[in-house]
C-alpha cells in the first residue's frame, strides 16, 4: 500500500479524528517545505511569502476581512520542525485522553474552538492593548499551539491526577504539566513570540471552560460540529433509497426495560449500577472506552 493510499484509508476510517488531525498538520507542513524549497531555488521566494499571507492569521482587521478563512487555516500550519513536533506530540498524548473519556467529536470541537479562541484573542490584543498595538505592524501568526493547549488544559481539568511518565523526570500529574505550559505562555506574552503566547492563553481558557460546561450538561462544541457535519455531508454520496420493513420488540427483566440509555442520551441507572459493580470487582482500568464515557455522562449535572 502506497503512502497516498495509507492517507486515503486514514480519512475513510470512522472514529479516527486524532490521527486525521495529526495527518492534516503533517501534510500541510510537508507541502509547505517542498513548495518553499522549489520557489527559493528558482528565485520565487516572494511567491512563497505571498502564499503564506493567505494562510497565516494577520493581526490587521482589514486584512482579516478579506481572508476570513485564515482564522481556521493558521492552526493547521507550521514552518519549524521543533514547532510541529512539540505540538503534535502534545496533541497525541493529551488527545488520547480526550478521545478515550469524551469521544472523537469532543476532541474535534476542542481543537477547533481552541484555535479560534486563540486567534480571536491574538487579534483583539494586537488592536486594543497598547503594548501589542505598537508591535502590530506586519504581524501574523501560524501554528496549532492554541488548539493543542486547549486539549492539554481540557484533559488536565477532566483528569487532573492522571499521571504521565516523563523522560528524566518520572511520573508527574498532568495538572502540573498543564500549569507549567500555561505559566510558560504567560511569561512569554511580553517576549519575541508575544502574539503566539497570547493565543496559547486563549486556547487554554477554552479548554478549561469546555470541560466545566460539559460537566454542567452544556456542550460548547455543538455549533462547531454542526458546521463540520454540514461540510462533511456535502462530500458524501447519497445512498440509494431502500425501503425495508421490520418489527420492533421490547424485552423486560424484573419489570425494567432493557434499554441502557435514557432520554437525553444519558445511560440508565441500571447500566450505571452494572458499571459500578464492574469497578468494584475488577477496578476502573477494566472498563471499556464506552463504559468510561457512560460513567462520565452520568456524572454531568442536569
C-alpha positions in Angstrom: 0.0 0.0 0.0 1.4 3.4 -1.0 1.7 6.4 1.3 -1.2 8.1 -0.6 -3.4 5.0 -0.1 -2.5 5.0 3.6 -3.6 8.6 3.9 -6.8 8.0 2.0 -7.6 5.0 4.2 -7.0 7.0 7.3 -9.5 9.6 6.3 -12.1 7.0 5.3 -11.9 5.3 8.7 -14.5 6.1 11.3 -13.5 7.2 14.8 -10.1 8.3 13.7 -10.2 12.0 14.5 -6.9 12.2 16.3 -4.9 10.6 13.5 -6.7 12.8 10.9 -5.8 16.0 12.8 -2.1 14.9 13.0 -2.1 13.9 9.3 -3.6 17.2 8.2 -0.9 19.1 10.1 1.9 16.9 8.7 0.6 17.1 5.1 0.4 20.9 5.2 3.9 21.1 6.8 5.4 18.8 4.1 3.7 20.6 1.2 5.0 24.0 2.5 8.5 22.7 2.9 8.6 21.3 -0.7 6.9 24.5 -2.1 9.3 26.8 -0.3 12.4 24.9 -1.4 11.3 24.8 -5.0 10.4 28.5 -5.1 13.5 29.7 -3.3 15.8 27.7 -5.6 14.0 29.0 -8.7 14.1 32.6 -7.4 10.4 32.7 -6.4 10.9 33.4 -2.7 8.4 36.3 -2.9 5.7 34.0 -4.2 6.1 31.8 -1.1 5.8 34.8 1.1 2.6 35.8 -0.7 1.2 32.3 -0.3 1.9 32.4 3.5 -0.1 35.7 3.7 -3.2 33.8 2.5 -2.7 31.0 5.1 -1.4 32.8 8.2 -3.7 34.9 10.5 -2.9 38.6 10.2 -3.5 40.9 13.2 -4.8 43.7 10.9 -8.7 43.5 10.9 -8.8 45.0 7.4 -6.6 42.2 6.1 -8.6 39.6 8.0 -11.9 40.7 6.5 -10.5 39.8 3.1 -9.1 36.5 4.3 -11.6 35.2 6.9 -10.5 31.5 6.3 -7.2 32.3 8.0 -8.9 32.0 11.4 -9.0 28.3 10.6 -6.0 27.7 8.3 -3.5 29.2 10.7 -3.8 26.4 13.2 -3.1 23.7 10.7 0.1 25.5 9.5 3.7 25.1 10.8 7.1 26.1 9.4 9.7 24.9 12.0 10.4 21.3 12.8 10.6 21.8 16.6 7.3 23.7 16.5 5.3 21.0 14.8 7.0 18.1 16.7 6.2 19.7 20.1 2.6 20.5 19.1 1.9 17.1 17.6 3.4 15.1 20.5 1.2 17.0 23.0 -1.8 16.6 20.6 -1.2 12.9 20.6 -0.6 12.3 24.3 -3.4 14.5 25.6 -5.7 13.9 22.6 -5.7 10.2 23.5 -7.2 11.1 26.9 -9.9 13.3 25.5 -10.8 10.7 22.8 -11.0 7.9 25.4 -13.1 9.8 28.0 -15.1 12.3 25.9 -15.1 10.8 22.4 -13.9 11.7 18.9 -16.3 14.5 18.3 -15.4 16.3 21.5 -11.8 16.2 20.5 -12.5 17.7 17.2 -14.6 20.5 18.6 -12.0 21.3 21.3 -9.2 21.5 18.7 -11.2 23.9 16.5 -12.6 26.0 19.4 -9.2 26.3 21.0 -7.7 27.5 17.7 -10.5 30.0 17.0 -10.3 31.4 20.6 -6.6 31.8 20.3 -6.8 33.6 17.0 -9.6 36.0 18.3 -7.6 36.8 21.5 -4.5 37.4 19.4 -6.3 39.9 17.1 -8.1 41.7 20.0 -4.8 42.0 21.9 -2.9 43.4 18.9 -5.6 46.0 18.2 -6.7 47.1 21.7 -3.8 46.6 24.1 -1.2 49.5 23.7 1.8 47.2 24.3 0.8 44.9 21.4 -0.7 47.6 19.2 2.8 49.2 19.0 4.1 45.9 17.6 1.2 45.1 15.3 2.8 46.1 12.0 3.0 43.2 9.7 2.2 40.8 12.5 0.9 37.4 11.6 0.6 34.0 13.3 0.7 30.3 12.4 0.7 27.1 14.5 -1.6 24.7 16.3 -0.4 25.7 19.8 -3.6 27.3 20.9 -5.6 24.3 19.7 -3.2 21.9 21.4 -3.1 23.8 24.7 -6.9 23.7 24.7 -6.8 19.9 24.6 -4.0 19.8 27.2 -5.9 22.0 29.7 -9.2 20.2 29.0 -7.5 16.9 29.8 -6.0 18.3 33.0 -9.3 19.7 34.0 -11.1 16.5 33.4 -8.4 14.2 34.9 -6.1 16.3 37.0 -4.4 13.4 38.8 -3.8 11.3 35.7 -0.1 10.6 35.6 2.4 10.7 32.7 5.9 9.2 32.9 8.3 11.8 31.5 11.8 11.0 30.4 14.4 12.1 33.1 11.6 13.3 35.4 9.5 10.3 36.1 5.8 10.2 36.9 4.0 13.6 37.0 0.4 14.5 37.2 -1.0 16.2 34.1 -2.4 19.1 36.0 1.2 20.2 36.7 2.2 19.8 33.1 -0.8 22.0 32.0 0.0 24.6 34.7 3.7 24.7 33.5 2.7 25.3 29.9 0.2 28.0 30.9 2.8 29.8 33.0 5.3 29.5 30.2 2.8 31.2 27.9 2.1 33.9 30.4 5.8 34.7 30.8 6.2 34.7 27.0 3.4 37.2 26.5 5.9 40.1 26.6 8.6 38.3 24.6 9.6 37.8 21.0 6.6 35.5 20.4 4.1 37.6 22.3 1.2 37.0 19.8 1.7 33.3 19.8 1.7 33.1 23.6 -1.4 35.3 23.9 -3.1 32.8 21.6 -2.0 29.9 23.8 -3.8 31.5 26.7 -7.0 31.9 24.7 -6.8 28.2 23.8 -6.1 27.2 27.5 -9.1 29.2 28.7 -11.4 27.4 26.2 -10.0 24.0 27.2 -10.9 24.7 30.9 -14.3 26.3 30.1 -15.2 23.5 27.7 -14.9 20.8 30.3 -16.5 22.8 33.1 -19.5 23.5 30.8 -19.7 19.9 29.8 -19.8 18.8 33.4 -22.9 21.1 33.7 -24.5 19.5 30.8 -23.7 22.2 28.2 -21.8 21.1 25.1 -19.9 24.2 23.6 -18.9 22.2 20.6 -22.4 21.6 19.1 -22.3 24.7 16.8 -18.8 23.7 15.6 -19.9 20.1 14.9 -23.0 21.3 13.1 -20.8 23.2 10.7 -18.3 20.4 10.2 -21.1 17.9 9.7 -22.7 20.2 7.1 -19.5 20.4 5.0 -18.7 16.7 5.5 -22.1 15.8 4.2 -21.6 17.8 1.0 -18.8 15.4 0.0 -20.7 12.3 0.9 -22.5 10.4 -1.8 -26.2 9.9 -1.0 -27.2 6.2 -0.7 -29.9 4.8 -2.9 -33.3 4.9 -1.3 -34.1 1.5 0.1 -37.4 0.6 1.8 -37.3 -2.1 4.4 -39.8 -3.4 7.0 -39.0 -4.7 10.4 -40.9 -5.4 13.6 -39.8 -4.0 16.9 -39.9 -5.8 20.2 -39.1 -5.0 23.8 -37.6 -7.2 26.4 -38.3 -6.7 30.0 -36.5 -8.2 33.0 -37.8 -7.9 36.6 -40.2 -5.2 35.5 -37.5 -2.9 34.0 -36.7 -2.1 30.4 -33.5 -3.4 28.9 -32.7 0.0 27.3 -29.3 1.3 28.5 -29.9 5.0 27.8 -32.5 7.5 29.0 -34.0 10.4 27.1 -31.3 13.0 26.5 -28.6 10.4 25.8 -27.6 9.6 29.4 -27.2 5.9 30.5 -29.9 4.4 32.7 -29.4 3.7 36.4 -29.4 0.0 35.6 -26.4 0.5 33.3 -24.6 2.7 35.8 -25.1 0.1 38.5 -23.6 -2.5 36.3 -20.5 -0.4 35.6 -20.1 0.4 39.2 -20.3 -3.3 40.1 -17.6 -3.9 37.5 -15.3 -1.3 39.0 -15.9 -2.8 42.4 -14.9 -6.3 41.3 -12.2 -5.6 38.6 -11.1 -2.0 39.1 -11.6 1.2 37.0 -9.0 0.1 34.4 -11.1 -2.9 33.4 -13.7 -0.6 31.9 -14.0 -0.2 28.2 -13.9 3.1 26.4 -17.7 3.2 26.0 -18.2 2.4 29.7 -15.9 5.2 30.8 -17.8 7.6 28.6 -21.1 6.4 30.0 -19.8 6.9 33.5 -18.7 10.5 32.7 -22.1 11.3 31.1 -23.8 10.1 34.2 -21.7 12.5 36.3 -22.9 15.5 34.3 -25.3 17.8 36.1 -28.8 18.4 34.6 
